[in-house]
Amino acid sequence: MPVVEAQGLGKRYNGFQAVHNLDLTIDEGEIFGLLGPNGSGKTTTILMLLGLTEPTSGSVSICGYDPVRNPIAVKRRVGYLPENVGFYDDLTARENLRFVARLNGMRDRDSAAKIDELISLVGLEDAADRPVRTFSRGMRQRLGIADVLIKDPEFVILDEPTSGIDPEGAIKLLDMIVELRNSRGMTVMLSSHLLHQVQRICDRVGIMHRGGIVAKGTVGELGKGEEGQEQLELQVDEITPLLLSRLREIEGVSAVEPDGDRIRLTCTQDVRAEVARTVVEHGASLLELRRPGLTLEEIYLRYFQE
């Protein structure tokens, strides 16, 4: 059963359609990236998943529960880290976590060991008993991860978790998210505008625009053309008209373009084996054969240009 399943989800505010006809499925143990510019509907979508605002159309299920009809059941199973996480600045990191544990119905003697475990997990052992007002942005985000994990959530939503963090700190935080998924089997939704970070850790991504998801899939799937086309690039020791002609005859190759000492192919299927065989049979030496692929930033821009 999917952890998240939304069908035809929509939200209207005073005549403005913030989200419309949104279909989304996130499987157990998946890290899903939700992308989109400001005003695209990401925040409204997150609020509906959390049960903090009621959809005006469609349906949504989180961990098997309707967030509107069973908000408490959803909140017990879902952790949420907002972009600007709030703490009591005069309390220490340990005291803030103890307070959150109490809000979740945990007694102090039961939560103490768990708090120690989480502080160690997020690398705040040396700062656990310092007031949070002395924390850097990166340290606060790490404490936010510990805060989210207090109740052992099945599904975690992270909204811009690396915003304002230096590159080294961001990489460490991203690696921590992957490790949490791998070690705890958590399902994660990562909302971010930092495309290279999303590409680094997400299994699939969804691109939102004007209240709807205009594309979703793996980066490889989104990098294909409208008809499922992809690019191949090969380098040979000698490019001849006969070799170009033979490559054009391969089933699944729709275009062949020489480019200096390289040949670029547009294909509708995986033809790498046939291309290598054709080059060898032609008597040429194959020096390189690769799928150049698009970056997530290139994919993102392409969808918005279209």
Helices and strands as residue ranges (DSSP letters): E 4-13, E 16-26, E 31-35, H 42-50, E 57-62, H 71-77, E 78-81, H 93-103, H 108-121, G 125-127, G 132-134, H 137-149, E 155-159, H 167-184, E 187-191, H 195-201, E 204-209, E 212-217, H 219-222, E 230-236, H 241-248, E 253-259, E 262-267, H 272-281, E 286-290, H 296-305
